[in-house]
Amino acid sequence: MAVVSSCLATLPGSCSSLVARFIRLAAVLSGVLQAVHARRITTFVAFRPLGRMSGPSRSAKLLRFFGSTNRIEILSRSIALCSESRSGLSGGPWLHRHPTQQRTKLFSQKRVGTESKSIDESSATSTMRQTRNLAARLVEGSGGDVSSLQPMNLVVAVAGGGSSAASSIASTPGASSILLESVVTYDRRSYAEFVSANLEGKSNGSWLQKLDGSTCKDGDSSFSFCSSQSALLLSRSALSRSLQLTSSFQSTANCIGVGCTSSLVGKVSVEGDDIGKRKGRKSRAYIAVSDVLHGTTVFDIELDGSNLIVDGEEVLGSRRDRVEEDAVVSNLVLLALIRTRENLRPSFKIMEEALGRKDDRIEVRTLDDFPQKTPADGATEISGGNADAVAILPTRGGMLSLFSDDNIRFPRDVIIVPGSFNPPHQGHVGLANAAVKAIKKRNRKRLSEFPDSFSSTTIINSMWNKLSTESGSVPSVFFEMSVTNADKPPLDSAEVQRRVDSFRNISNANMPDDWAILLTNAPLFSQKTVILDNFIKSYGQSPTKMTFVLGADTMVRILNPKYYGNDRDNMIAALEDMMQKGVHFVVGGRLEQGTGGIPKFVNGQEVIDELPDTMKDSMFTLLSEDDFRLDISSTELRKKQSNL
């Protein structure tokens, strides 16, 4: 160092001054690097002025070089690199102090499932690591035990910040057990298309009115893409997608949609904060979680937009940057889902704890947009003319009327078992189970006969047929009961409730794997096909949308020209119309007295043989006696019950 000093003496004054400043800074940095390497200090917070090399810009650059100052161990005071008097290159005794005298913990980052501890890494990296931990907790549970967790059929829809929530779930082993789909609608047109495709024309939107005062900010009555309303539209659209993608109707009780919209400001550059139009703005996020059993919860979040204050001094550059704000919002999305999955409602403490800054804010509102109704309520809806169809789902809490009309998401290969069910009995259940086996066999045969072609239509049809034959795919069975009658008054709501509750008397082990009850305003068979044709979605180019399961006597009546003005052509035309709607029949037989008193099995084969070949082959599946035989009737059961 003495040689360097002697060389400086020979230089012109201005050059000597510049080189001297550079050497002083280089020496200080060399000492700093040695201290960091020796673990004597962890990071730097701020630097006191050093002539022309001072100021926020240069300090921030040094800060960025050594590490972020947010949520890491921070020195308790600013460090004087060099005095203005240029008294020497020793740098002062601070480099040689004991580490515990040089730093203090500002606060600790709390990780899921671990003790609170300080961390020696940038805040963004830490927050993103926490995102992965939260995703693992959502999928696997806090202790790896999923038995106590609420099942989920999840669709995530994010507009802007928070998209890491979906990617972190997808990268977690076992994510397929809860995640159906994730969508990032980053562009506003993408947002509008997604919402319109999943909500337009499917409900009257009355649930939006329950979100009082959320439509817009600052009293503006126009739509805002960053608001509680926009998050609610996303969550309800995501829920609609979840209902569409769920193959089992009973699993619709587990459908959940989460929507998140945000406007994140963040730190713009290394040099400082609040540059240009961003000055004074705060980042906001809106998260909505919708599920069919608990309604919708909306979270309004405002993030602290200021720098940290340490010992009364502002730490420049310590404001959250854009990456960290995105990670914070992603964590809040995951915590909102954990709150549902771990049954932590109505508390939202876990979300408050994730907001570590003083001026972070969260507001929570709950909407009763999915009121739980009884079967009697559903019957009243139909008899009052407010609905044509109501689906009743067996749940742990009882039989619930959750969906009506076009809100009912009928799965592919839906099976309809019509009846009065007064009472329901093993004959109904046995016929339904036989129909399930027949449909699965039919689907396997249809897949094996598929033409070897590479046209898009053929490939798409093959794809849907393969889905129908997968091991986990089972047809859904709806026991359909008309509340209204062609020549009688409507059923009393209490009577409907009694008949629906009677299904609980049948052992669940005997019921189909996926079943529900459907109340309709359709006493006539032609009315049933019209109503259901409006609500059941077509898949690919499959000719079948719905399968009706009938006894042989009912099928014979349907094919009797007597009910079509004694005109066979009218009967054929009616069947062709049903075929166009994708109607298929599975027919169960029964024993009747034959000639000489010998019992004979009848399944309507003789009547079917009289139909055109194209119709009888595509529209009818007749069960053999080995498949199913009905030897019991509701009339006989009622007589036995009345004699008890």
C-alpha positions as CSV (number, residue, x, y, z in Angstrom):
1,M,0.0,0.0,0.0
2,A,2.9,2.3,0.7
3,V,4.2,1.8,-2.9
4,V,0.8,2.7,-4.2
5,S,0.8,5.9,-2.2
6,S,4.2,6.9,-3.5
7,C,3.1,6.4,-7.0
8,L,0.0,8.5,-6.4
9,A,2.3,11.4,-5.4
10,T,3.7,11.6,-8.9
11,L,0.3,11.9,-10.6
12,P,-1.5,15.2,-11.4
13,G,-3.9,16.3,-8.7
14,S,-7.2,15.4,-10.4
15,C,-6.0,11.9,-11.5
16,S,-4.5,11.3,-8.1
17,S,-7.8,12.2,-6.5
18,L,-9.8,9.8,-8.7
19,V,-7.4,6.9,-8.4
20,A,-7.2,7.4,-4.6
21,R,-11.0,7.3,-4.3
22,F,-11.1,4.1,-6.4
23,I,-8.4,2.5,-4.3
24,R,-10.1,3.4,-1.1
25,L,-13.4,1.8,-2.3
26,A,-11.6,-1.3,-3.6
27,A,-9.8,-1.7,-0.3
28,V,-13.1,-1.4,1.6
29,L,-14.8,-3.9,-0.7
30,S,-11.9,-6.3,-0.3
31,G,-12.3,-6.2,3.4
32,V,-16.1,-6.6,3.1
33,L,-15.7,-9.7,1.0
34,Q,-13.2,-11.2,3.4
35,A,-15.7,-10.6,6.3
36,V,-18.5,-12.1,4.3
37,H,-16.4,-15.1,3.5
38,A,-15.5,-15.5,7.1
39,R,-19.2,-15.3,8.0
40,R,-18.4,-12.3,10.2
41,I,-21.3,-10.3,8.7
42,T,-24.3,-11.4,6.7
43,T,-25.3,-8.5,4.5
44,F,-25.3,-4.7,4.2
45,V,-28.2,-2.3,4.8
46,A,-27.0,1.2,3.8
47,F,-23.8,3.1,3.2
48,R,-23.1,6.6,4.6
49,P,-22.0,9.1,1.9
50,L,-18.6,8.7,0.3
51,G,-18.1,11.8,-1.7
52,R,-19.1,11.3,-5.4
53,M,-19.5,7.6,-4.8
54,S,-22.3,8.1,-2.4
55,G,-26.1,8.5,-2.8
56,P,-29.1,6.2,-3.1
57,S,-28.2,5.0,-6.6
58,R,-24.8,3.7,-5.7
59,S,-25.9,2.4,-2.4
60,A,-28.7,0.5,-4.0
61,K,-26.3,-1.1,-6.5
62,L,-24.1,-2.3,-3.7
63,L,-27.1,-3.6,-1.8
64,R,-28.3,-5.5,-4.9
65,F,-24.8,-7.0,-5.2
66,F,-24.6,-8.2,-1.6
67,G,-28.3,-9.3,-1.3
68,S,-31.7,-7.9,-0.7
69,T,-32.4,-6.1,2.5
70,N,-36.0,-7.3,2.9
71,R,-36.7,-10.1,5.4
72,I,-33.1,-11.0,6.0
73,E,-30.8,-10.2,8.8
74,I,-29.9,-6.5,8.7
75,L,-27.2,-4.5,10.4
76,S,-28.5,-2.4,13.2
77,R,-26.8,0.7,11.9
78,S,-25.4,2.2,8.7
79,I,-21.7,1.5,8.3
80,A,-19.3,4.3,7.5
81,L,-17.0,3.1,4.8
82,C,-14.7,5.9,4.9
83,S,-14.5,9.3,6.5
84,E,-14.8,12.5,4.5
85,S,-11.4,13.6,6.0
86,R,-9.7,10.8,4.0
87,S,-7.9,9.8,7.2
88,G,-6.7,6.5,5.9
89,L,-7.6,3.1,4.5
90,S,-8.0,1.2,7.7
91,G,-11.8,1.2,7.3
92,G,-12.4,1.4,11.1
93,P,-12.7,-1.3,13.7
94,W,-16.2,-2.4,12.6
95,L,-14.9,-5.2,10.5
96,H,-13.3,-6.8,13.5
97,R,-16.2,-6.7,15.9
98,H,-18.0,-9.8,17.0
99,P,-20.8,-10.7,14.6
100,T,-23.5,-10.4,17.2
101,Q,-22.5,-6.8,17.9
102,Q,-22.9,-5.9,14.2
103,R,-26.4,-7.0,13.3
104,T,-29.9,-7.4,14.7
105,K,-32.9,-9.4,13.5
106,L,-35.5,-7.2,12.0
107,F,-38.0,-10.1,11.9
108,S,-38.2,-13.8,11.1
109,Q,-39.9,-15.5,8.2
110,K,-42.3,-18.2,9.5
111,R,-42.3,-21.4,7.4
112,V,-45.1,-23.9,7.4
113,G,-44.5,-26.7,9.8
114,T,-41.2,-25.3,11.2
115,E,-40.1,-23.1,14.0
116,S,-39.7,-19.4,13.3
117,K,-36.2,-18.6,12.2
118,S,-34.2,-16.0,10.4
119,I,-33.0,-16.7,6.9
120,D,-29.9,-15.6,4.9
121,E,-31.5,-15.3,1.5
122,S,-33.4,-12.8,-0.6
123,S,-37.0,-12.2,0.3
124,A,-38.3,-13.2,-3.1
125,T,-36.5,-16.5,-3.0
126,S,-37.8,-17.1,0.6
127,T,-41.4,-16.3,-0.4
128,M,-41.3,-18.5,-3.4
129,R,-39.9,-21.4,-1.3
130,Q,-42.8,-20.8,1.0
131,T,-45.1,-21.0,-2.0
132,R,-43.8,-24.5,-2.7
133,N,-44.3,-25.5,1.0
134,L,-47.9,-24.2,1.0
135,A,-48.7,-26.1,-2.2
136,A,-47.4,-29.3,-0.6
137,R,-49.5,-28.7,2.4
138,L,-52.6,-28.1,0.3
139,V,-52.0,-31.4,-1.7
140,E,-50.6,-33.6,1.0
141,G,-51.8,-32.1,4.3
142,S,-49.6,-30.6,7.0
143,G,-48.5,-34.0,8.2
144,G,-49.0,-36.0,5.1
145,D,-52.4,-37.3,6.4
146,V,-55.1,-36.6,3.8
147,S,-57.9,-38.5,5.5
148,S,-59.1,-35.4,7.4
149,L,-58.9,-33.1,4.4
150,Q,-61.9,-32.0,2.4
151,P,-61.7,-33.6,-1.1
152,M,-61.3,-31.0,-3.9
153,N,-62.0,-30.8,-7.6
154,L,-60.1,-27.6,-8.1
155,V,-59.9,-25.1,-11.0
156,V,-57.7,-22.1,-10.6
157,A,-58.2,-18.9,-12.6
158,V,-55.8,-16.0,-12.3
159,A,-55.7,-12.7,-14.0
160,G,-52.2,-11.2,-13.5
161,G,-50.4,-11.7,-10.2
162,G,-50.7,-15.0,-8.2
163,S,-50.1,-17.4,-11.1
164,S,-47.4,-19.2,-9.1
165,A,-50.1,-20.7,-7.0
166,A,-51.3,-22.9,-9.8
167,S,-47.8,-23.9,-11.1
168,S,-46.6,-24.8,-7.6
169,I,-49.7,-27.0,-7.1
170,A,-49.1,-28.7,-10.5
171,S,-45.4,-29.4,-9.6
172,T,-46.3,-31.1,-6.3
173,P,-46.5,-34.9,-6.3
174,G,-50.1,-36.0,-6.1
175,A,-51.5,-32.8,-7.5
176,S,-53.8,-34.7,-9.8
177,S,-55.9,-35.7,-6.8
178,I,-57.2,-32.2,-6.5
179,L,-56.3,-30.1,-9.6
180,L,-58.4,-30.3,-12.7
181,E,-57.3,-27.2,-14.5
182,S,-55.5,-23.8,-14.2
183,V,-56.0,-20.8,-16.4
184,V,-54.1,-17.5,-16.5
185,T,-56.2,-14.9,-18.3
186,Y,-53.5,-12.3,-18.5
187,D,-55.0,-10.3,-21.3
188,R,-58.3,-8.5,-20.6
189,R,-59.9,-10.1,-23.7
190,S,-58.8,-13.5,-22.4
191,Y,-60.5,-12.7,-19.1
192,A,-63.7,-11.7,-20.9
193,E,-63.7,-14.8,-23.1
194,F,-63.2,-17.1,-20.1
195,V,-65.9,-15.5,-18.0
196,S,-68.4,-15.3,-20.9
197,A,-67.9,-18.9,-22.0
198,N,-68.5,-20.3,-18.5
199,L,-71.2,-17.9,-17.1
200,E,-73.1,-16.3,-19.9
201,G,-76.7,-17.5,-20.1
202,K,-76.1,-20.1,-17.4
203,S,-77.5,-18.1,-14.4
204,N,-79.3,-14.9,-13.8
205,G,-76.3,-13.4,-11.9
206,S,-78.3,-12.6,-8.8
207,W,-75.4,-13.8,-6.7
208,L,-73.4,-10.7,-8.0
209,Q,-75.9,-8.4,-6.2
210,K,-74.8,-10.0,-2.9
211,L,-71.4,-8.5,-3.3
212,D,-72.6,-5.0,-2.2
213,G,-70.3,-2.2,-3.0
214,S,-67.7,-4.3,-4.7
215,T,-68.5,-3.6,-8.3
216,C,-65.9,-0.9,-8.6
217,K,-63.4,1.2,-6.9
218,D,-63.8,4.9,-5.9
219,G,-67.5,4.9,-6.4
220,D,-67.2,4.3,-10.1
221,S,-70.2,2.3,-11.5
222,S,-68.3,0.9,-14.4
223,F,-66.6,-2.5,-14.5
224,S,-63.1,-2.8,-13.1
225,F,-60.8,-5.7,-14.1
226,C,-59.2,-5.4,-10.7
227,S,-62.0,-5.6,-8.1
228,S,-63.9,-8.0,-5.9
229,Q,-66.5,-8.3,-8.6
230,S,-63.9,-9.4,-11.2
231,A,-62.4,-11.9,-8.8
232,L,-65.9,-13.3,-8.1
233,L,-66.6,-13.6,-11.8
234,L,-63.4,-15.6,-12.1
235,S,-64.1,-17.9,-9.2
236,R,-67.7,-18.6,-10.3
237,S,-66.3,-19.3,-13.9
238,A,-63.7,-21.6,-12.4
239,L,-66.4,-23.4,-10.4
240,S,-68.4,-23.8,-13.5
241,R,-65.4,-25.4,-15.2
242,S,-64.9,-27.7,-12.3
243,L,-68.5,-28.9,-12.5
244,Q,-68.0,-29.5,-16.2
245,L,-64.8,-31.4,-15.8
246,T,-65.9,-33.6,-12.9
247,S,-66.9,-37.0,-14.2
248,S,-68.7,-38.2,-11.1
249,F,-71.9,-36.4,-10.2
250,Q,-71.5,-37.1,-6.5
251,S,-68.1,-35.5,-6.7
252,T,-69.7,-32.2,-7.7
253,A,-70.1,-31.5,-4.0
254,N,-66.3,-31.2,-3.9
255,C,-66.0,-28.7,-6.8
256,I,-64.1,-25.5,-6.0
257,G,-63.2,-22.6,-8.1
258,V,-60.7,-19.9,-7.1
259,G,-60.3,-16.6,-8.9
260,C,-57.6,-13.9,-8.3
261,T,-57.2,-10.5,-9.9
262,S,-54.6,-8.0,-8.9
263,S,-52.8,-4.8,-9.7
264,L,-49.2,-5.0,-8.5
265,V,-46.9,-2.0,-8.4
266,G,-43.7,-3.3,-6.9
267,K,-40.3,-1.8,-7.0
268,V,-39.4,-0.7,-10.5
269,S,-35.6,-0.7,-10.5
270,V,-32.5,-1.2,-8.4
271,E,-32.0,2.5,-7.9
272,G,-35.0,3.2,-5.8
273,D,-38.8,3.2,-5.4
274,D,-41.9,5.1,-6.5
275,I,-40.7,6.2,-9.9
276,G,-42.9,8.1,-12.2
277,K,-46.7,7.3,-12.2
278,R,-46.2,4.5,-9.6
279,K,-45.3,7.0,-6.8
280,G,-47.7,6.6,-3.9
281,R,-49.6,3.7,-5.4
282,K,-50.3,0.5,-3.4
283,S,-50.6,-3.0,-4.8
284,R,-54.0,-4.6,-4.5
285,A,-55.3,-8.1,-4.9
286,Y,-58.7,-9.7,-4.8
287,I,-59.2,-13.4,-4.2
288,A,-62.5,-15.3,-4.3
289,V,-63.1,-19.0,-3.4
290,S,-66.4,-20.5,-4.5
291,D,-67.7,-24.0,-3.6
292,V,-71.1,-25.5,-3.8
293,L,-71.4,-26.4,-0.1
294,H,-70.2,-23.2,1.5
295,G,-70.8,-20.4,-1.0
296,T,-68.2,-17.8,-1.9
297,T,-65.6,-16.1,0.3
298,V,-64.0,-12.9,-1.0
299,F,-60.7,-11.5,0.2
300,D,-59.7,-7.9,-0.5
301,I,-56.0,-7.3,0.1
302,E,-53.8,-4.2,0.1
303,L,-50.0,-4.6,0.3
304,D,-47.7,-2.2,2.1
305,G,-45.9,-0.1,-0.5
306,S,-43.3,1.5,1.6
307,N,-39.6,0.8,2.5
308,L,-38.7,-0.7,5.8
309,I,-37.7,1.5,8.7
310,V,-34.7,0.4,10.8
311,D,-33.8,2.3,13.9
312,G,-35.9,5.3,12.6
313,E,-34.1,5.4,9.3
314,E,-35.7,4.4,5.9
315,V,-33.9,1.5,4.2
316,L,-33.8,2.4,0.6
317,G,-34.6,-0.4,-1.8
318,S,-36.3,-2.5,0.8
319,R,-39.8,-2.1,-0.7
320,R,-41.2,-5.4,-2.1
321,D,-40.4,-5.8,-5.7
322,R,-42.8,-7.2,-8.4
323,V,-41.5,-10.8,-8.0
324,E,-42.0,-10.8,-4.3
325,E,-45.5,-9.2,-4.5
326,D,-46.5,-11.9,-7.0
327,A,-45.2,-14.6,-4.6
328,V,-47.1,-13.0,-1.7
329,V,-50.4,-13.1,-3.7
330,S,-49.7,-16.7,-4.7
331,N,-49.3,-17.6,-1.1
332,L,-52.5,-16.0,-0.2
333,V,-54.3,-17.9,-2.9
334,L,-52.9,-21.2,-1.5
335,L,-53.8,-20.2,2.0
336,A,-57.4,-19.4,1.0
337,L,-57.6,-22.9,-0.4
338,I,-55.9,-24.5,2.6
339,R,-58.5,-22.7,4.8
340,T,-61.2,-24.6,2.9
341,R,-59.4,-27.9,2.6
342,E,-58.5,-28.1,6.3
343,N,-61.9,-26.9,7.4
344,L,-60.6,-23.8,9.1
345,R,-63.6,-21.6,8.3
346,P,-64.7,-19.1,9.4
347,S,-61.3,-18.0,10.7
348,F,-58.8,-16.4,8.3
349,K,-56.0,-16.1,10.7
350,I,-53.5,-18.1,8.6
351,M,-53.9,-15.4,5.8
352,E,-53.4,-12.5,8.2
353,E,-50.2,-14.2,9.4
354,A,-48.8,-14.3,5.9
355,L,-48.9,-10.5,5.6
356,G,-45.8,-9.5,7.4
357,R,-45.6,-5.8,6.7
358,K,-47.1,-3.2,9.1
359,D,-49.5,-1.6,6.5
360,D,-50.6,-4.8,4.8
361,R,-54.4,-5.1,5.0
362,I,-57.0,-7.8,4.4
363,E,-60.8,-7.7,4.4
364,V,-63.0,-10.8,4.2
365,R,-66.6,-11.2,3.1
366,T,-68.8,-14.3,2.8
367,L,-71.6,-14.7,0.3
368,D,-74.5,-17.1,0.7
369,D,-74.7,-17.6,-3.1
370,F,-75.2,-21.4,-2.7
371,P,-77.9,-21.8,-0.1
372,Q,-78.5,-25.4,0.8
373,K,-82.0,-26.6,0.0
374,T,-84.0,-29.7,0.9
375,P,-85.7,-32.0,-1.6
376,A,-89.0,-30.4,-0.4
377,D,-87.6,-27.0,-1.4
378,G,-86.8,-28.5,-4.8
379,A,-90.3,-29.9,-5.3
380,T,-91.7,-26.5,-4.4
381,E,-89.5,-24.9,-7.1
382,I,-90.9,-27.2,-9.7
383,S,-94.6,-27.1,-8.7
384,G,-94.3,-23.3,-8.5
385,G,-93.0,-23.1,-12.1
386,N,-89.6,-21.8,-11.1
387,A,-87.7,-24.8,-12.4
388,D,-88.1,-27.8,-14.8
389,A,-85.5,-30.0,-13.2
390,V,-83.8,-30.2,-9.8
391,A,-80.9,-32.5,-8.9
392,I,-80.7,-33.9,-5.4
393,L,-77.3,-35.0,-4.2
394,P,-76.7,-37.5,-1.3
395,T,-74.1,-36.0,1.0
396,R,-72.8,-36.6,4.5
397,G,-75.3,-34.0,5.7
398,G,-78.3,-35.6,4.0
399,M,-80.1,-35.3,0.7
400,L,-79.5,-31.7,-0.6
401,S,-81.1,-29.9,-3.5
402,L,-78.0,-28.1,-4.9
403,F,-78.7,-27.6,-8.7
404,S,-81.5,-26.8,-10.9
405,D,-82.1,-26.5,-14.7
406,D,-79.0,-25.5,-16.6
407,N,-76.9,-25.4,-13.5
408,I,-77.1,-29.2,-13.4
409,R,-73.9,-30.6,-14.9
410,F,-74.9,-34.0,-16.3
411,P,-71.8,-36.2,-16.8
412,R,-71.2,-38.2,-20.0
413,D,-73.2,-41.4,-20.5
414,V,-75.8,-40.3,-18.0
415,I,-78.4,-43.0,-17.1
416,I,-82.0,-42.0,-16.3
417,V,-84.2,-44.4,-14.3
418,P,-87.8,-43.0,-14.3
419,G,-90.3,-44.0,-11.6
420,S,-92.6,-42.9,-8.9
421,F,-90.4,-44.6,-6.2
422,N,-93.2,-45.1,-3.8
423,P,-91.2,-46.7,-2.3
424,P,-87.8,-47.2,-4.0
425,H,-86.7,-50.9,-3.8
426,Q,-84.1,-53.4,-4.8
427,G,-85.7,-53.9,-8.2
428,H,-85.0,-50.2,-9.1
429,V,-81.5,-50.5,-7.9
430,G,-80.8,-53.9,-9.5
431,L,-82.1,-52.6,-12.9
432,A,-79.9,-49.5,-12.6
433,N,-76.8,-51.6,-11.8
434,A,-77.6,-53.9,-14.8
435,A,-77.9,-50.8,-17.0
436,V,-74.5,-49.5,-15.8
437,K,-72.9,-52.9,-16.8
438,A,-74.6,-52.8,-20.2
439,I,-73.5,-49.3,-21.0
440,K,-69.9,-50.0,-20.1
441,K,-70.0,-53.2,-22.3
442,R,-71.5,-51.2,-25.1
443,N,-68.8,-48.5,-24.8
444,R,-66.0,-51.1,-25.0
445,K,-67.6,-52.6,-28.1
446,R,-68.0,-49.2,-29.7
447,L,-64.3,-48.4,-29.0
448,S,-63.1,-51.7,-30.5
449,E,-65.2,-51.1,-33.7
450,F,-63.9,-47.6,-34.2
451,P,-62.5,-47.1,-37.7
452,D,-58.7,-46.7,-38.2
453,S,-58.7,-43.2,-39.4
454,F,-56.7,-40.0,-38.8
455,S,-59.4,-37.5,-39.4
456,S,-59.9,-35.0,-36.6
457,T,-63.5,-36.1,-36.0
458,T,-62.6,-39.7,-35.7
459,I,-59.7,-38.9,-33.3
460,I,-61.9,-36.7,-31.1
461,N,-64.6,-39.4,-31.0
462,S,-62.0,-42.0,-30.1
463,M,-60.7,-39.8,-27.3
464,W,-64.2,-39.4,-25.7
465,N,-64.9,-43.1,-26.1
466,K,-61.6,-44.0,-24.4
467,L,-62.5,-41.7,-21.5
468,S,-65.8,-43.6,-21.2
469,T,-64.0,-46.9,-20.9
470,E,-61.3,-45.9,-18.4
471,S,-61.2,-47.9,-15.2
472,G,-62.1,-44.9,-13.1
473,S,-65.0,-43.8,-15.3
474,V,-68.5,-45.0,-14.3
475,P,-71.8,-43.9,-15.8
476,S,-73.9,-41.7,-13.5
477,V,-77.4,-42.8,-12.5
478,F,-80.3,-40.4,-11.9
479,F,-83.4,-41.8,-10.4
480,E,-86.0,-39.5,-12.0
481,M,-89.3,-38.6,-10.4
482,S,-91.9,-36.3,-11.9
483,V,-93.4,-33.9,-9.3
484,T,-96.2,-33.1,-11.6
485,N,-98.7,-35.5,-13.2
486,A,-100.6,-35.4,-16.4
487,D,-104.1,-36.0,-14.8
488,K,-103.4,-35.5,-11.1
489,P,-102.4,-32.6,-8.8
490,P,-98.6,-32.2,-8.2
491,L,-97.0,-34.2,-5.5
492,D,-97.0,-32.5,-2.1
493,S,-93.5,-31.3,-1.2
494,A,-93.6,-33.4,2.1
495,E,-94.5,-36.5,0.0
496,V,-91.5,-35.8,-2.3
497,Q,-89.3,-35.4,0.8
498,R,-90.5,-38.8,2.2
499,R,-89.9,-40.6,-1.1
500,V,-86.4,-39.1,-1.5
501,D,-85.5,-40.0,2.1
502,S,-86.6,-43.6,1.5
503,F,-83.5,-44.1,-0.7
504,R,-81.6,-43.9,2.6
505,N,-83.2,-47.2,3.6
506,I,-81.3,-49.0,0.8
507,S,-77.8,-50.1,1.6
508,N,-75.3,-47.8,0.0
509,A,-73.3,-50.9,-0.9
510,N,-76.0,-51.9,-3.3
511,M,-76.4,-48.5,-4.9
512,P,-74.6,-47.6,-8.1
513,D,-71.1,-46.1,-7.6
514,D,-72.4,-42.7,-8.7
515,W,-76.1,-41.8,-8.2
516,A,-78.4,-38.9,-7.5
517,I,-82.1,-38.1,-7.7
518,L,-83.7,-35.9,-10.4
519,L,-87.0,-34.2,-9.8
520,T,-88.7,-33.0,-13.0
521,N,-91.7,-31.2,-14.4
522,A,-92.2,-34.0,-17.0
523,P,-94.9,-36.6,-16.5
524,L,-94.9,-37.7,-20.1
525,F,-91.9,-39.4,-21.7
526,S,-91.8,-37.0,-24.6
527,Q,-91.5,-34.1,-22.1
528,K,-88.6,-35.8,-20.3
529,T,-86.6,-36.0,-23.5
530,V,-87.2,-32.4,-24.4
531,I,-86.2,-31.1,-21.0
532,L,-83.1,-33.2,-20.6
533,D,-82.0,-32.5,-24.2
534,N,-81.7,-28.8,-23.2
535,F,-79.6,-29.5,-20.2
536,I,-77.4,-32.5,-21.2
537,K,-74.2,-31.6,-23.1
538,S,-73.0,-33.6,-26.2
539,Y,-69.5,-35.0,-26.2
540,G,-67.7,-35.4,-29.5
541,Q,-69.9,-36.9,-32.2
542,S,-71.4,-39.6,-29.9
543,P,-74.9,-40.5,-31.0
544,T,-76.0,-41.1,-27.3
545,K,-76.6,-38.2,-24.8
546,M,-78.9,-40.0,-22.4
547,T,-79.9,-43.6,-21.6
548,F,-83.4,-44.3,-20.2
549,V,-83.8,-47.5,-18.2
550,L,-87.2,-49.1,-18.5
551,G,-89.1,-52.2,-17.7
552,A,-90.5,-54.2,-20.6
553,D,-94.1,-53.1,-19.9
554,T,-93.2,-49.4,-20.1
555,M,-91.2,-49.9,-23.3
556,V,-94.2,-51.7,-25.0
557,R,-96.4,-48.7,-24.1
558,I,-93.9,-46.3,-25.7
559,L,-93.9,-48.3,-28.9
560,N,-97.7,-48.7,-29.0
561,P,-99.2,-46.8,-32.0
562,K,-102.3,-46.3,-29.8
563,Y,-100.5,-43.4,-28.0
564,Y,-99.7,-41.8,-31.4
565,G,-103.1,-41.4,-32.8
566,N,-103.2,-45.1,-33.8
567,D,-100.7,-44.2,-36.5
568,R,-97.5,-46.3,-36.8
569,D,-95.8,-43.6,-38.9
570,N,-96.4,-41.1,-36.1
571,M,-94.8,-43.5,-33.7
572,I,-91.8,-44.0,-35.9
573,A,-91.4,-40.3,-36.4
574,A,-91.5,-39.8,-32.6
575,L,-88.7,-42.4,-32.2
576,E,-86.7,-40.7,-34.9
577,D,-87.0,-37.4,-33.0
578,M,-85.8,-39.1,-29.8
579,M,-82.9,-40.7,-31.8
580,Q,-81.9,-37.2,-33.0
581,K,-81.8,-36.1,-29.4
582,G,-79.4,-38.9,-28.5
583,V,-81.9,-41.1,-26.6
584,H,-81.0,-44.7,-25.9
585,F,-83.0,-47.3,-24.0
586,V,-81.9,-50.2,-21.8
587,V,-84.9,-52.5,-21.2
588,G,-85.2,-55.0,-18.3
589,G,-87.4,-58.0,-18.6
590,R,-89.8,-59.8,-16.2
591,L,-91.5,-63.2,-15.8
592,E,-95.1,-63.7,-16.9
593,Q,-97.3,-66.7,-17.2
594,G,-96.8,-68.5,-20.5
595,T,-98.9,-71.1,-22.2
596,G,-99.7,-74.0,-19.9
597,G,-98.9,-71.9,-16.8
598,I,-95.1,-72.1,-17.5
599,P,-93.3,-68.9,-16.6
600,K,-91.8,-67.0,-19.5
601,F,-89.2,-64.3,-19.5
602,V,-90.3,-61.2,-21.5
603,N,-88.1,-58.3,-22.4
604,G,-90.0,-56.9,-25.5
605,Q,-87.8,-58.5,-28.1
606,E,-90.9,-59.2,-30.3
607,V,-91.9,-55.6,-30.4
608,I,-88.3,-54.4,-31.1
609,D,-88.0,-56.8,-34.0
610,E,-90.7,-54.9,-35.8
611,L,-88.7,-51.6,-35.9
612,P,-86.4,-50.5,-38.7
613,D,-82.9,-52.0,-38.4
614,T,-81.1,-48.7,-37.9
615,M,-83.4,-47.8,-35.1
616,K,-83.5,-51.0,-33.1
617,D,-79.7,-51.5,-33.3
618,S,-78.8,-48.0,-32.2
619,M,-81.6,-47.1,-29.7
620,F,-82.3,-50.3,-27.8
621,T,-80.2,-52.6,-25.5
622,L,-82.3,-55.5,-24.2
623,L,-81.1,-57.2,-21.0
624,S,-81.2,-60.9,-20.9
625,E,-82.6,-62.9,-18.0
626,D,-79.0,-63.5,-16.8
627,D,-78.4,-59.8,-16.8
628,F,-81.5,-58.8,-14.8
629,R,-85.0,-60.1,-14.0
630,L,-87.6,-58.0,-12.1
631,D,-89.7,-60.1,-9.7
632,I,-90.9,-57.3,-7.4
633,S,-93.1,-54.3,-7.8
634,S,-93.8,-51.1,-5.8
635,T,-97.5,-52.1,-5.5
636,E,-96.6,-55.4,-3.8
637,L,-94.3,-53.6,-1.4
638,R,-96.9,-51.0,-0.5
639,K,-99.4,-53.8,0.2
640,K,-96.9,-55.5,2.5
641,Q,-96.1,-52.3,4.3
642,S,-99.8,-51.5,4.8
643,N,-100.3,-55.0,6.4
644,L,-97.5,-54.4,9.0
